[in-house]
Amino acid sequence: MNFAEKAVNILIVEDELLIANNLSHKLESLGYKIVGIVSSGADAIQRAGEIKPDLILMDIVIKGDIDGIETAVIINQKFDIPIIYTTAYADEETLQRAENTGSYGYLLKPFKQRELHATIKIALSKHQEAVKMQKLIALAAAKIENRDRFFSMAYHDLNTPLTTIQLSAEMLENSELQRGSGNLNKNVVRIKKAVSNMSGLLEDILMLSKAEYGKVSLNLNQINATDFCTSILEELQPIVTDKHLVTFRTYTDPVYANLDAKLLHHLLTNLLSNAIKYSPNGGNVSLELSCENQQIILCVRDEGIGMTAEDQEKLFQQFERGANVGKIKGSGLGLCIVKHIVDLHGGTISVESAIGKGTTVIVTLPFLAINH
């Protein structure tokens, strides 16, 4: 079935009555329904809002303070109605103005019936496709919003019982200490560790979900990068074993940079904890800070198990882990989140590694301006 068989409603905007009537007759002979003829931009806008036609044939030169192109712009802003321009001449400047408004076609006077019919069919078809695309985009946006809401709810629903378990474990721990036995129940220690691991995984899933759909934004503040790195290493001391030597080296005077402290904390914590975790036999783990070309360079080195070139290619993908990790636990989400954080700052991240020879991760972050 073609568009003419669907009784398409058309509004004609034309200030020459003779031309408008002739156009109306041609359209009616093709099976279209003419729902109005107006001669000015103001009337066209009013009628478009009242009758919501399926298509508007818009003469560029019309009566009133605004021409057909300006009228089309206003109609496009208010209503989703396809517009075909009509004119007796076609200079380059006019064509360019018409194209910039996103028109659905262009017809030169005098109108040829076959050309008129074909242009209308193409315009209606293009508009239908545009409507479908808008619906798909809206559906995708709704799914993203629903997914984000789901993760937020899941995080809350799962984190609440985890908090309860954590508090219960701490009460048991205090109870053991008060008895003066001096020996903590191993089950209590396992519970606390499991809760900590699960809480960390929930945090990672929530952050990754937000990052993937553009829900994470930069909150820039000026920070002392040297002091910041020192504080991160102090926080990580509880997971450092006797077999590890964790050091911090800086190759620059204390430098101040505009960064997102919360995201940078997540980035460094992830990289350093990985360096410790994937060095099960111990060894040196270092964080190095330098500054070059208005960029902060953070380098995390370890002497751990390393990884193959194949694993490095998949390193920043979700749930991807090295083939040689063995029983070392991990979700495969951390480095994916790190990559998102680096990208948000407009920086770069690179990895150098080899099996049994450790891994070096280099993060470069530009000095960013704070927009007020």
Beta strands, then each sheet from edge to edge (+ up, - down):
strand 1: 9-13
strand 2: 33-38
strand 3: 55-59
strand 4: 83-87
strand 5: 106-108
strand 6: 221-224
strand 7: 244-250
strand 8: 256-259
strand 9: 283-291
strand 10: 295-302
strand 11: 348-353
strand 12: 359-366
sheet 1: 2+ 1+ 3+ 4+ 5+
sheet 2: 6+ 8-
sheet 3: 7+ 9+ 10- 12+ 11-
end
